[in-house]
Amino acid sequence: MDDGDRGTARPKRADARRNQEALLDAAASVFVTSGVEAPIRDIAAAAGVGTATIYRHFPTRADLIVAVYRHQVESLAQAGPVLLATSPTPYAALRRWMDAFVDFVITKQGLAAVLQSDDPCFDPLHTYFLDHLVPVCARLLDAAAASGEIRDDLAAYELMRGVGGICAGAGKNRRYDARRLVAVLVAGLAVKD
């Protein structure tokens, strides 16, 4: 091995990537229902792995939290172009993406206290979120506006902040349906004939 090869990490095998994604999805689900302080054994059980597997991938809880957050951001960012290519209209793609964004925001609320802690490992996550998701939302909005389906005077960041505010209003109130309210918001973007 020459010196140039020492700093490069080998890519993970496809099955290792799938296993890690399943673990991150399970952790996110457990975080939503039980909070980020949920026992690692609960996350392991949900993922169908042993606790040693989790610690091998994520030596600390903070490592796991950061990985879950990044994984969710990346999944949502990848979904935008796919929805735009496969939905019947750009507006339909936007509506479906906003549903996924609501899921993400609700999951993120379970992480809110940790993300706002003094631990510096969480500091870059908001920028990561903005850098990856605002352009995707903007592309969906632009496509729907260009097709004449929605108004063209709303910025992606503005819409995403509005959705975040709607989702934050739910708290632990089961009678508050953030998804329904976001659907009303997105319906309000439609151009009426």
C-alpha positions as CSV (number, residue, x, y, z in Angstrom):
1,M,0.0,0.0,0.0
2,D,1.4,3.4,-0.9
3,D,1.1,6.5,1.3
4,G,-1.8,7.8,-0.8
5,D,-4.0,4.8,0.2
6,R,-3.6,5.2,4.0
7,G,-6.1,8.0,4.4
8,T,-8.8,6.6,2.2
9,A,-11.6,4.6,3.8
10,R,-12.9,1.6,1.9
11,P,-16.5,1.8,0.9
12,K,-18.9,-0.3,2.9
13,R,-20.4,-3.4,1.3
14,A,-24.0,-3.1,0.2
15,D,-25.3,-5.4,2.9
16,A,-23.4,-3.4,5.6
17,R,-24.9,-0.2,4.3
18,R,-28.4,-1.7,4.3
19,N,-27.8,-3.0,7.9
20,Q,-26.7,0.4,9.1
21,E,-29.6,2.1,7.4
22,A,-32.0,-0.4,9.1
23,L,-30.3,0.4,12.4
24,L,-30.7,4.1,11.9
25,D,-34.4,3.8,10.9
26,A,-35.0,1.7,14.0
27,A,-33.2,4.2,16.2
28,A,-35.3,7.1,14.7
29,S,-38.5,5.2,15.4
30,V,-37.5,4.5,19.0
31,F,-36.4,8.1,19.5
32,V,-39.9,9.2,18.4
33,T,-41.7,6.9,20.8
34,S,-39.3,6.8,23.7
35,G,-37.0,9.8,23.4
36,V,-33.3,9.9,22.7
37,E,-32.4,8.5,26.1
38,A,-34.2,5.2,25.2
39,P,-32.1,2.2,26.2
40,I,-29.7,1.0,23.5
41,R,-31.1,-2.5,24.0
42,D,-34.5,-1.2,22.8
43,I,-32.9,0.2,19.6
44,A,-31.1,-3.0,19.1
45,A,-34.3,-5.0,19.5
46,A,-36.1,-2.8,17.0
47,A,-33.3,-3.2,14.5
48,G,-32.9,-6.9,15.1
49,V,-29.3,-6.7,16.1
50,G,-27.2,-7.0,19.3
51,T,-26.2,-4.0,21.3
52,A,-22.6,-4.7,20.4
53,T,-23.4,-4.0,16.8
54,I,-24.8,-0.6,17.7
55,Y,-21.7,0.3,19.7
56,R,-19.4,-1.0,16.9
57,H,-21.0,1.5,14.5
58,F,-21.7,4.3,17.0
59,P,-19.4,4.3,20.1
60,T,-21.5,7.0,21.8
61,R,-25.1,8.0,22.0
62,A,-24.2,11.3,20.4
63,D,-22.6,9.5,17.5
64,L,-25.9,7.6,17.0
65,I,-28.0,10.7,17.3
66,V,-25.9,12.6,14.7
67,A,-26.0,9.6,12.4
68,V,-29.8,9.3,12.7
69,Y,-30.3,13.0,12.0
70,R,-28.0,12.9,8.9
71,H,-29.5,9.8,7.6
72,Q,-33.0,11.3,7.8
73,V,-31.8,14.5,6.1
74,E,-30.1,12.5,3.3
75,S,-33.2,10.3,2.8
76,L,-35.5,13.3,2.5
77,A,-33.1,15.1,0.2
78,Q,-32.9,12.1,-2.1
79,A,-36.7,11.7,-2.1
80,G,-37.4,15.1,-3.7
81,P,-36.0,14.4,-7.2
82,V,-37.5,10.9,-7.1
83,L,-40.9,12.3,-6.3
84,L,-40.6,15.0,-9.0
85,A,-39.7,12.3,-11.6
86,T,-42.4,9.8,-10.5
87,S,-45.4,11.9,-9.4
88,P,-48.2,12.8,-11.9
89,T,-47.5,16.5,-11.4
90,P,-44.9,18.7,-9.7
91,Y,-47.6,19.8,-7.2
92,A,-48.3,16.2,-6.3
93,A,-44.6,15.7,-5.8
94,L,-44.5,18.7,-3.5
95,R,-47.4,17.5,-1.4
96,R,-45.9,14.0,-1.0
97,W,-42.5,15.5,-0.1
98,M,-44.1,17.8,2.5
99,D,-45.7,14.7,4.1
100,A,-42.2,13.2,4.4
101,F,-40.9,16.5,5.7
102,V,-43.6,16.5,8.4
103,D,-42.5,13.0,9.5
104,F,-38.9,14.3,9.6
105,V,-39.8,17.3,11.7
106,I,-41.8,15.3,14.1
107,T,-38.9,12.9,14.5
108,K,-36.5,15.8,14.9
109,Q,-38.7,17.2,17.8
110,G,-37.7,14.1,19.7
111,L,-34.1,15.1,19.2
112,A,-34.7,18.8,19.9
113,A,-33.4,19.0,23.5
114,V,-30.3,17.1,22.6
115,L,-29.7,19.1,19.4
116,Q,-29.9,22.3,21.5
117,S,-27.5,21.1,24.1
118,D,-24.1,22.4,24.7
119,D,-22.4,19.4,23.0
120,P,-20.5,20.9,20.1
121,C,-20.9,17.7,18.0
122,F,-24.5,18.8,17.3
123,D,-23.6,22.4,16.1
124,P,-23.2,21.7,12.4
125,L,-26.5,19.8,12.1
126,H,-28.7,22.8,11.4
127,T,-26.4,23.9,8.6
128,Y,-26.4,20.4,7.2
129,F,-30.2,20.4,7.3
130,L,-30.4,23.8,5.5
131,D,-27.7,22.9,2.9
132,H,-29.4,19.6,1.9
133,L,-33.1,20.3,2.2
134,V,-33.8,23.9,1.3
135,P,-32.5,23.4,-2.3
136,V,-34.7,20.3,-2.7
137,C,-37.8,22.1,-1.4
138,A,-37.0,25.1,-3.7
139,R,-36.7,22.8,-6.7
140,L,-40.1,21.3,-5.9
141,L,-41.7,24.7,-5.4
142,D,-40.1,26.1,-8.6
143,A,-41.4,23.1,-10.6
144,A,-44.9,23.4,-9.3
145,A,-44.9,27.2,-9.9
146,A,-43.5,26.7,-13.4
147,S,-46.3,24.3,-14.2
148,G,-48.8,26.9,-13.1
149,E,-50.2,24.7,-10.2
150,I,-49.1,26.9,-7.3
151,R,-48.4,30.5,-6.6
152,D,-44.8,31.6,-7.2
153,D,-44.2,34.0,-4.3
154,L,-43.2,31.7,-1.5
155,A,-39.6,30.8,-0.6
156,A,-38.6,27.3,0.3
157,Y,-37.1,28.4,3.6
158,E,-40.2,30.3,4.5
159,L,-42.5,27.3,3.8
160,M,-40.2,24.9,5.7
161,R,-40.2,27.3,8.8
162,G,-43.9,27.5,8.6
163,V,-44.2,23.7,8.6
164,G,-41.8,23.5,11.4
165,G,-43.9,25.9,13.4
166,I,-47.1,23.9,12.7
167,C,-45.4,20.7,13.8
168,A,-44.0,22.3,17.0
169,G,-47.5,23.3,18.0
170,A,-48.5,19.7,18.5
171,G,-46.3,19.0,21.5
172,K,-47.7,15.9,23.2
173,N,-51.3,16.7,22.3
174,R,-52.7,13.8,20.4
175,R,-55.8,15.8,19.3
176,Y,-53.5,18.2,17.3
177,D,-53.0,16.8,13.8
178,A,-49.9,18.6,12.3
179,R,-50.1,16.5,9.1
180,R,-53.7,17.8,8.4
181,L,-52.7,21.4,9.1
182,V,-49.7,21.2,6.9
183,A,-52.0,19.7,4.1
184,V,-54.2,22.8,4.5
185,L,-51.1,25.0,4.2
186,V,-49.9,23.3,1.1
187,A,-53.4,23.3,-0.4
188,G,-53.4,27.1,0.1
189,L,-50.5,27.3,-2.3
190,A,-52.6,26.1,-5.2
191,V,-53.6,28.5,-7.9
192,K,-57.4,28.8,-8.1
193,D,-59.0,29.1,-11.5
